[in-house]
Amino acid sequence: MIKYIGSKRRLVPLLSDLFVRSGASSALDMFSGTTRVAQAFKAHGAHVTAVDITRYGEVLANCYVATDSDLVDHGRLAAEVGRLNGLAGRAGYFTRTFCHDARYVQPFNGERVDAIRDDLEGRRDDPLFPLLLTSLIEATDRVDSTTGVQMAYLKNWAPRSHNHLELRVPNLLPGPGAAVRGNAVDLAAGLGPFDLAYLDPPYNQHRYMANYHVWETLVAWDDPDHYGVANKRVECREPHASSPFNRKPLMPDALRSVIADVDARIVVLSYNDESWLGLGELVDACSGRGHVAALAFESGRYVGAAIGIHNREGRRVGSPGRRRNLEYVLVAGPEETVEHMIAPYGGARVRQAA
């Protein structure tokens, strides 16, 4: 699993339990990102549809959600991973842009990324393509030199960056699923029906395409023009790279639209207390779905909050922010089902939403 600022790793046990207690057999993960939550639902036997606006999100979803491990030729997959690991490096766009001009990955690993990705490009129709590309993304993430986002890179090479890039066979799950790329507002009404929909929208103005632009380029493999110290692809500046969820004036209506339009018996929404909407507004947005209950959990913030803001020379130019926040989980649907789902978590319940 790649490092990801929006990861719900700490909430996965809770979300998995809520899913099981709901009795659901189908689920929608509308902002799936790395697919961590979608995989958790699938591991419990659900047919899951994973939706994300990014290219890399679609690849990860095609690997971990849409692929049925029972239908994969595992011998061929392992052989392909071994073959790709044996390719000699060859410097190309990735090495120039992300290893020399910028310093996300050491050049000796960047050359291997170039060689492996070039090899994969002619095989986009191969059912193993998303699996092998996911393996390459994850292998590159294990030897990168960032704090977890690609807005910048470390002044000095991270210790892990000295390791040699090595692809691994992805851990796949049995059962079918679906992967969809697109804007949640546009897609919400046209998907489903589902027993449960999980919504984890962006919390602020930062676009995930820009936060993880290296993965976008690794998937697109289009040698884009770039800008800034971070060498972001110019596409990150274009309107289509953003969504209403990245714009404070548009975000409330966008969220209400998705909550109202999604075709699901139960809606589970996660958000936090340092974002654009307060808990009361979130409860109000969910109220049209039926009975609403809200839970709150203290959580550590992204590591950058403790590090602070640094300039190009690596000098701190901003103060670290607070290190803890409250993560909200709202559950909306039929009252009996909602109350059964949250019964073990009464101590975390926020009574405002009762």
The 8 nearest C-alpha neighbors of each residue, nearest first, counted from 0:
[[1, 137, 2, 33, 35, 3, 140, 34],
 [0, 2, 137, 140, 3, 33, 141, 136],
 [3, 1, 147, 0, 4, 140, 148, 6],
 [4, 2, 6, 5, 147, 1, 148, 33],
 [3, 5, 6, 301, 147, 148, 2, 210],
 [6, 4, 3, 7, 32, 201, 33, 199],
 [5, 7, 3, 8, 4, 33, 35, 32],
 [6, 8, 10, 9, 11, 5, 36, 35],
 [7, 9, 11, 10, 6, 35, 36, 12],
 [10, 8, 7, 11, 12, 298, 6, 13],
 [11, 9, 7, 13, 8, 12, 14, 15],
 [10, 12, 14, 8, 13, 9, 15, 7],
 [13, 11, 15, 14, 10, 16, 9, 8],
 [14, 12, 16, 10, 15, 11, 17, 9],
 [13, 15, 11, 17, 16, 12, 10, 18],
 [16, 14, 18, 12, 13, 17, 11, 39],
 [15, 17, 19, 13, 18, 14, 20, 12],
 [18, 16, 14, 20, 340, 15, 19, 21],
 [17, 19, 15, 21, 16, 20, 14, 23],
 [20, 18, 16, 21, 17, 22, 15, 23],
 [19, 21, 340, 17, 22, 18, 16, 339],
 [22, 20, 18, 23, 19, 340, 17, 336],
 [21, 23, 20, 19, 24, 18, 194, 336],
 [24, 22, 194, 21, 25, 195, 18, 19],
 [23, 25, 45, 46, 194, 22, 26, 44],
 [26, 24, 46, 45, 194, 193, 23, 47],
 [27, 25, 47, 195, 193, 196, 194, 46],
 [26, 28, 196, 48, 47, 29, 197, 49],
 [29, 27, 49, 197, 31, 30, 37, 196],
 [28, 30, 50, 198, 31, 27, 49, 197],
 [31, 29, 51, 50, 199, 28, 32, 200],
 [30, 32, 34, 28, 51, 49, 50, 29],
 [33, 31, 56, 34, 30, 51, 5, 35],
 [32, 34, 35, 31, 56, 59, 0, 1],
 [35, 33, 31, 37, 32, 36, 38, 60],
 [34, 36, 38, 33, 37, 39, 7, 8],
 [37, 35, 39, 38, 34, 11, 40, 7],
 [38, 36, 34, 40, 39, 35, 28, 41],
 [37, 39, 41, 35, 36, 40, 34, 42],
 [38, 40, 36, 42, 37, 41, 15, 35],
 [41, 39, 37, 43, 42, 38, 45, 15],
 [40, 42, 45, 38, 44, 43, 39, 47],
 [41, 43, 39, 40, 44, 38, 172, 45],
 [44, 42, 41, 40, 45, 39, 19, 15],
 [45, 43, 41, 42, 46, 24, 40, 174],
 [46, 44, 41, 24, 25, 47, 40, 43],
 [45, 47, 25, 176, 41, 175, 26, 24],
 [48, 46, 26, 176, 27, 45, 25, 41],
 [47, 49, 177, 27, 178, 176, 28, 26],
 [50, 48, 28, 178, 31, 27, 60, 29],
 [51, 49, 179, 29, 31, 180, 30, 178],
 [52, 50, 30, 180, 31, 56, 53, 181],
 [51, 53, 181, 180, 182, 54, 50, 56],
 [54, 52, 56, 55, 51, 208, 57, 180],
 [55, 53, 57, 56, 215, 58, 218, 52],
 [54, 56, 58, 57, 53, 215, 214, 218],
 [57, 55, 53, 32, 59, 54, 58, 51],
 [56, 58, 60, 54, 55, 59, 180, 61],
 [59, 57, 55, 61, 60, 129, 56, 62],
 [58, 60, 62, 56, 61, 57, 133, 63],
 [61, 59, 64, 57, 63, 62, 178, 58],
 [60, 62, 65, 58, 59, 178, 64, 63],
 [63, 61, 130, 59, 60, 129, 66, 64],
 [62, 64, 60, 171, 61, 59, 66, 65],
 [65, 63, 60, 176, 66, 61, 62, 177],
 [64, 66, 176, 177, 61, 175, 178, 63],
 [67, 65, 62, 64, 63, 61, 68, 175],
 [66, 68, 174, 173, 175, 69, 70, 172],
 [69, 67, 173, 71, 70, 172, 171, 66],
 [70, 68, 67, 173, 71, 174, 172, 72],
 [69, 71, 68, 67, 72, 66, 173, 73],
 [72, 70, 68, 73, 69, 67, 76, 66],
 [73, 71, 75, 74, 76, 70, 69, 68],
 [74, 72, 76, 75, 71, 77, 68, 78],
 [73, 75, 77, 76, 72, 78, 79, 71],
 [74, 76, 78, 73, 72, 77, 79, 71],
 [77, 75, 73, 79, 78, 74, 72, 80],
 [78, 76, 80, 74, 79, 75, 73, 81],
 [77, 79, 75, 81, 76, 80, 82, 74],
 [80, 78, 82, 76, 81, 77, 75, 83],
 [81, 79, 77, 83, 78, 82, 84, 166],
 [82, 80, 78, 84, 79, 83, 77, 85],
 [81, 83, 79, 85, 84, 80, 78, 86],
 [84, 82, 80, 85, 86, 81, 115, 79],
 [83, 85, 81, 82, 86, 80, 165, 166],
 [84, 86, 82, 83, 81, 87, 80, 88],
 [87, 85, 83, 84, 88, 82, 114, 115],
 [88, 86, 85, 111, 89, 114, 110, 84],
 [87, 89, 111, 110, 114, 86, 90, 113],
 [88, 90, 110, 114, 113, 111, 91, 87],
 [91, 89, 110, 94, 113, 88, 109, 92],
 [90, 92, 94, 93, 113, 95, 89, 110],
 [93, 91, 95, 94, 96, 222, 90, 113],
 [92, 94, 96, 95, 97, 91, 113, 109],
 [95, 93, 109, 98, 91, 90, 92, 97],
 [96, 94, 99, 92, 93, 98, 97, 100],
 [97, 95, 100, 93, 94, 92, 98, 101],
 [96, 98, 101, 103, 93, 94, 102, 95],
 [97, 99, 102, 94, 106, 104, 101, 105],
 [100, 98, 95, 101, 97, 102, 96, 94],
 [101, 99, 96, 95, 97, 98, 102, 230],
 [102, 100, 97, 99, 98, 96, 103, 229],
 [103, 101, 98, 104, 97, 99, 152, 100],
 [102, 104, 144, 97, 143, 152, 98, 101],
 [105, 103, 143, 98, 102, 144, 109, 106],
 [104, 106, 108, 98, 107, 109, 160, 102],
 [107, 105, 109, 98, 108, 94, 110, 104],
 [108, 106, 110, 109, 105, 111, 88, 163],
 [107, 109, 111, 106, 110, 105, 164, 112],
 [110, 108, 94, 106, 112, 111, 107, 104],
 [111, 109, 88, 90, 89, 113, 108, 112],
 [110, 112, 88, 114, 108, 113, 109, 115],
 [113, 111, 109, 115, 110, 114, 116, 108],
 [114, 112, 110, 111, 116, 115, 91, 93],
 [115, 113, 111, 117, 89, 88, 112, 116],
 [116, 114, 118, 112, 117, 113, 83, 111],
 [115, 117, 119, 118, 113, 114, 112, 120],
 [118, 116, 120, 114, 119, 115, 113, 121],
 [117, 119, 115, 116, 120, 114, 121, 122],
 [120, 118, 116, 122, 117, 121, 115, 128],
 [121, 119, 117, 122, 118, 123, 116, 220],
 [120, 122, 119, 123, 118, 117, 124, 125],
 [123, 121, 125, 119, 124, 120, 128, 118],
 [122, 124, 125, 128, 121, 120, 119, 126],
 [125, 123, 122, 126, 128, 121, 127, 129],
 [124, 126, 127, 128, 122, 123, 129, 121],
 [127, 125, 128, 124, 129, 130, 123, 71],
 [126, 128, 130, 125, 129, 131, 76, 71],
 [127, 129, 131, 125, 130, 126, 123, 132],
 [130, 128, 132, 62, 58, 131, 127, 133],
 [129, 131, 62, 133, 127, 128, 132, 134],
 [130, 132, 134, 128, 133, 129, 127, 135],
 [133, 131, 135, 129, 134, 130, 128, 136],
 [134, 132, 136, 130, 135, 131, 129, 59],
 [133, 135, 131, 137, 132, 166, 136, 167],
 [134, 136, 132, 138, 133, 137, 166, 139],
 [137, 135, 133, 139, 138, 134, 140, 132],
 [136, 138, 140, 134, 139, 135, 1, 133],
 [137, 139, 135, 141, 166, 140, 136, 165],
 [140, 138, 136, 141, 137, 142, 135, 143],
 [139, 141, 137, 143, 138, 142, 1, 136],
 [140, 142, 138, 139, 143, 137, 159, 164],
 [143, 141, 160, 159, 139, 140, 162, 164],
 [144, 142, 104, 140, 160, 103, 141, 145],
 [143, 145, 157, 103, 156, 153, 160, 152],
 [146, 144, 152, 147, 153, 143, 148, 103],
 [145, 147, 148, 303, 144, 302, 152, 153],
 [146, 148, 2, 145, 3, 4, 149, 302],
 [149, 147, 210, 150, 146, 211, 145, 4],
 [150, 148, 151, 210, 211, 212, 152, 145],
 [149, 151, 210, 148, 229, 209, 152, 211],
 [152, 150, 149, 229, 145, 153, 148, 228],
 [153, 151, 145, 103, 144, 102, 154, 149],
 [152, 154, 155, 145, 144, 156, 151, 157],
 [153, 155, 313, 152, 156, 312, 311, 102],
 [156, 154, 153, 157, 144, 152, 313, 102],
 [155, 157, 144, 153, 158, 160, 154, 161],
 [156, 158, 144, 160, 159, 155, 153, 143],
 [159, 157, 160, 161, 156, 162, 144, 142],
 [160, 158, 142, 161, 157, 162, 141, 143],
 [159, 161, 142, 143, 157, 158, 162, 144],
 [162, 160, 159, 158, 163, 142, 105, 157],
 [163, 161, 160, 159, 142, 164, 158, 141],
 [162, 164, 165, 108, 161, 142, 160, 107],
 [163, 165, 138, 108, 139, 142, 162, 166],
 [166, 164, 138, 163, 84, 167, 135, 139],
 [165, 167, 138, 134, 135, 80, 84, 164],
 [168, 166, 134, 169, 165, 80, 138, 135],
 [167, 169, 77, 170, 134, 80, 166, 76],
 [170, 168, 171, 167, 134, 130, 133, 62],
 [171, 169, 168, 172, 63, 68, 167, 62],
 [170, 172, 68, 169, 63, 173, 67, 66],
 [171, 173, 68, 67, 174, 42, 170, 63],
 [174, 172, 68, 67, 69, 171, 175, 66],
 [173, 175, 67, 172, 176, 68, 69, 46],
 [176, 174, 67, 65, 66, 46, 173, 177],
 [177, 175, 65, 47, 64, 46, 48, 66],
 [176, 178, 65, 48, 49, 64, 47, 179],
 [179, 177, 49, 60, 61, 48, 65, 50],
 [180, 178, 50, 49, 181, 57, 177, 51],
 [181, 179, 51, 52, 50, 57, 53, 178],
 [180, 182, 52, 51, 183, 179, 50, 186],
 [181, 183, 185, 184, 52, 186, 242, 51],
 [182, 184, 186, 185, 187, 181, 29, 257],
 [185, 183, 182, 257, 186, 187, 253, 256],
 [184, 186, 182, 183, 187, 188, 181, 189],
 [187, 185, 183, 189, 184, 188, 182, 190],
 [186, 188, 261, 189, 183, 260, 257, 184],
 [189, 187, 260, 261, 186, 190, 262, 185],
 [190, 188, 186, 187, 191, 261, 262, 185],
 [191, 189, 188, 187, 192, 186, 262, 261],
 [192, 190, 193, 262, 189, 263, 261, 27],
 [191, 193, 262, 263, 190, 194, 261, 264],
 [194, 192, 263, 191, 25, 195, 26, 262],
 [193, 195, 264, 23, 263, 25, 26, 265],
 [196, 194, 265, 26, 263, 193, 266, 264],
 [195, 197, 27, 266, 26, 263, 28, 267],
 [196, 198, 267, 28, 268, 27, 266, 29],
 [199, 197, 268, 29, 200, 267, 30, 28],
 [198, 200, 269, 30, 268, 270, 197, 201],
 [201, 199, 198, 30, 202, 244, 270, 269],
 [202, 200, 203, 244, 245, 199, 204, 5],
 [201, 203, 274, 200, 275, 270, 204, 244],
 [204, 202, 245, 205, 201, 274, 275, 244],
 [205, 203, 245, 246, 206, 247, 202, 244],
 [206, 204, 203, 245, 207, 210, 209, 201],
 [207, 205, 209, 208, 241, 210, 204, 245],
 [206, 208, 210, 209, 211, 205, 53, 212],
 [207, 209, 212, 211, 206, 210, 53, 235],
 [210, 208, 212, 207, 206, 211, 235, 231],
 [209, 211, 207, 149, 148, 208, 150, 212],
 [212, 210, 149, 209, 208, 213, 214, 207],
 [211, 213, 209, 215, 208, 214, 210, 231],
 [214, 212, 216, 215, 211, 217, 149, 231],
 [213, 215, 217, 212, 216, 211, 55, 218],
 [216, 214, 212, 218, 213, 217, 55, 54],
 [217, 215, 219, 213, 218, 214, 220, 212],
 [216, 218, 214, 220, 215, 219, 213, 116],
 [217, 219, 215, 216, 220, 55, 214, 54],
 [218, 220, 216, 221, 217, 215, 54, 222],
 [221, 219, 217, 216, 218, 222, 120, 116],
 [220, 222, 219, 223, 216, 217, 218, 92],
 [223, 221, 220, 92, 224, 216, 93, 219],
 [224, 222, 221, 232, 225, 233, 216, 234],
 [223, 225, 233, 232, 222, 226, 231, 230],
 [224, 226, 232, 233, 230, 231, 223, 227],
 [225, 227, 230, 231, 233, 232, 228, 224],
 [228, 226, 230, 229, 231, 225, 232, 233],
 [227, 229, 230, 226, 101, 151, 311, 231],
 [228, 230, 151, 227, 231, 150, 101, 149],
 [231, 229, 226, 225, 227, 228, 232, 101],
 [232, 230, 225, 229, 226, 212, 233, 227],
 [231, 233, 225, 234, 223, 235, 224, 230],
 [234, 232, 225, 235, 236, 224, 231, 226],
 [233, 235, 237, 236, 232, 240, 231, 223],
 [234, 236, 233, 209, 240, 237, 232, 208],
 [237, 235, 234, 233, 238, 240, 232, 241],
 [236, 238, 234, 235, 239, 240, 233, 241],
 [239, 237, 240, 241, 236, 242, 235, 234],
 [238, 240, 241, 237, 242, 234, 235, 236],
 [241, 239, 238, 235, 237, 234, 208, 242],
 [242, 240, 239, 238, 206, 245, 243, 237],
 [241, 243, 244, 245, 240, 182, 239, 246],
 [244, 242, 249, 246, 250, 245, 253, 241],
 [243, 245, 250, 242, 246, 201, 253, 249],
 [244, 246, 204, 243, 203, 242, 205, 241],
 [247, 245, 243, 249, 244, 248, 250, 204],
 [246, 248, 250, 249, 245, 275, 244, 204],
 [249, 247, 246, 250, 251, 243, 252, 244],
 [250, 248, 243, 246, 247, 251, 252, 253],
 [249, 251, 244, 253, 247, 243, 252, 246],
 [252, 250, 254, 253, 249, 255, 248, 276],
 [251, 253, 255, 254, 250, 249, 256, 248],
 [254, 252, 250, 256, 251, 255, 243, 249],
 [253, 255, 257, 251, 256, 252, 250, 258],
 [256, 254, 252, 258, 284, 253, 257, 259],
 [255, 257, 253, 259, 254, 258, 260, 252],
 [256, 258, 260, 254, 259, 255, 184, 187],
 [259, 257, 255, 256, 260, 261, 254, 285],
 [260, 258, 256, 257, 261, 255, 287, 288],
 [261, 259, 188, 257, 187, 258, 256, 262],
 [260, 262, 187, 188, 258, 257, 263, 259],
 [263, 261, 192, 191, 193, 260, 188, 190],
 [264, 262, 193, 194, 195, 265, 192, 196],
 [263, 265, 194, 195, 332, 193, 266, 262],
 [266, 264, 195, 332, 263, 331, 194, 196],
 [265, 267, 196, 331, 195, 330, 197, 268],
 [266, 268, 330, 197, 329, 196, 198, 331],
 [269, 267, 198, 329, 328, 197, 199, 266],
 [270, 268, 328, 199, 327, 329, 198, 267],
 [269, 271, 327, 326, 199, 328, 268, 202],
 [272, 270, 326, 327, 325, 273, 274, 324],
 [271, 273, 325, 274, 324, 326, 277, 270],
 [274, 272, 271, 275, 324, 325, 202, 276],
 [273, 275, 202, 272, 276, 271, 203, 277],
 [274, 276, 247, 277, 202, 203, 273, 250],
 [277, 275, 274, 280, 281, 278, 251, 272],
 [276, 278, 280, 279, 281, 272, 275, 274],
 [277, 279, 281, 280, 282, 276, 272, 327],
 [280, 278, 282, 281, 277, 283, 351, 352],
 [279, 281, 283, 277, 278, 282, 276, 284],
 [282, 280, 278, 284, 283, 279, 285, 277],
 [283, 281, 279, 285, 284, 280, 286, 278],
 [282, 284, 280, 286, 281, 285, 279, 287],
 [285, 283, 281, 255, 282, 286, 280, 287],
 [286, 284, 282, 283, 287, 288, 281, 331],
 [287, 285, 283, 288, 289, 284, 282, 291],
 [286, 288, 289, 285, 259, 284, 283, 290],
 [287, 289, 286, 332, 285, 331, 290, 259],
 [290, 288, 332, 287, 286, 333, 331, 291],
 [289, 291, 334, 332, 331, 333, 286, 292],
 [292, 290, 331, 330, 352, 286, 289, 353],
 [291, 293, 352, 330, 353, 329, 331, 290],
 [294, 292, 329, 349, 352, 328, 348, 330],
 [293, 295, 348, 328, 347, 349, 327, 329],
 [296, 294, 327, 347, 326, 325, 328, 348],
 [297, 295, 326, 325, 298, 327, 347, 294],
 [296, 298, 325, 324, 326, 323, 295, 299],
 [299, 297, 324, 323, 325, 296, 300, 326],
 [298, 300, 323, 322, 324, 301, 297, 302],
 [299, 301, 322, 323, 302, 298, 324, 304],
 [300, 302, 303, 304, 4, 299, 305, 322],
 [303, 301, 304, 305, 300, 306, 146, 147],
 [304, 302, 306, 305, 301, 307, 146, 308],
 [303, 305, 320, 319, 302, 306, 307, 301],
 [306, 304, 319, 303, 302, 307, 322, 320],
 [305, 307, 303, 304, 319, 302, 308, 318],
 [308, 306, 319, 318, 317, 304, 305, 303],
 [307, 309, 317, 316, 315, 318, 306, 310],
 [310, 308, 315, 314, 316, 313, 307, 317],
 [309, 311, 313, 312, 314, 316, 315, 308],
 [310, 312, 313, 309, 314, 228, 154, 151],
 [313, 311, 310, 314, 154, 309, 315, 153],
 [312, 314, 310, 309, 311, 154, 315, 153],
 [315, 313, 309, 310, 312, 316, 311, 308],
 [314, 316, 309, 308, 317, 310, 313, 307],
 [317, 315, 309, 308, 314, 310, 318, 307],
 [318, 316, 308, 307, 315, 319, 309, 320],
 [317, 319, 307, 320, 308, 316, 315, 306],
 [320, 318, 307, 305, 304, 306, 317, 321],
 [321, 319, 304, 322, 318, 305, 307, 303],
 [320, 322, 323, 304, 319, 305, 300, 324],
 [321, 323, 300, 299, 304, 320, 305, 324],
 [324, 322, 299, 300, 298, 321, 297, 325],
 [323, 325, 298, 297, 272, 299, 300, 326],
 [326, 324, 297, 296, 272, 271, 298, 295],
 [325, 327, 271, 296, 295, 270, 297, 298],
 [328, 326, 295, 270, 271, 269, 294, 325],
 [327, 329, 269, 294, 268, 293, 295, 330],
 [330, 328, 293, 268, 267, 292, 294, 269],
 [329, 331, 267, 292, 291, 266, 293, 337],
 [332, 330, 291, 266, 290, 265, 288, 289],
 [331, 333, 265, 289, 290, 288, 337, 334],
 [334, 332, 336, 335, 289, 290, 337, 331],
 [335, 333, 290, 337, 336, 338, 332, 289],
 [334, 336, 338, 337, 333, 339, 332, 340],
 [335, 337, 339, 333, 334, 338, 340, 21],
 [338, 336, 340, 334, 339, 335, 332, 333],
 [339, 337, 335, 341, 340, 336, 342, 334],
 [338, 340, 336, 342, 337, 341, 335, 20],
 [341, 339, 337, 20, 17, 338, 21, 342],
 [340, 342, 344, 338, 339, 343, 337, 345],
 [341, 343, 339, 344, 340, 338, 345, 337],
 [344, 342, 341, 345, 340, 346, 339, 347],
 [345, 343, 341, 346, 342, 347, 348, 294],
 [344, 346, 348, 347, 343, 342, 341, 294],
 [345, 347, 344, 348, 343, 294, 349, 295],
 [348, 346, 294, 345, 295, 344, 349, 296],
 [349, 347, 294, 345, 346, 293, 350, 295],
 [348, 350, 293, 351, 294, 352, 347, 295],
 [349, 351, 353, 352, 348, 293, 292, 294],
 [350, 352, 349, 353, 279, 293, 278, 292],
 [353, 351, 350, 292, 293, 349, 291, 282],
 [352, 350, 292, 351, 291, 349, 293, 348]]
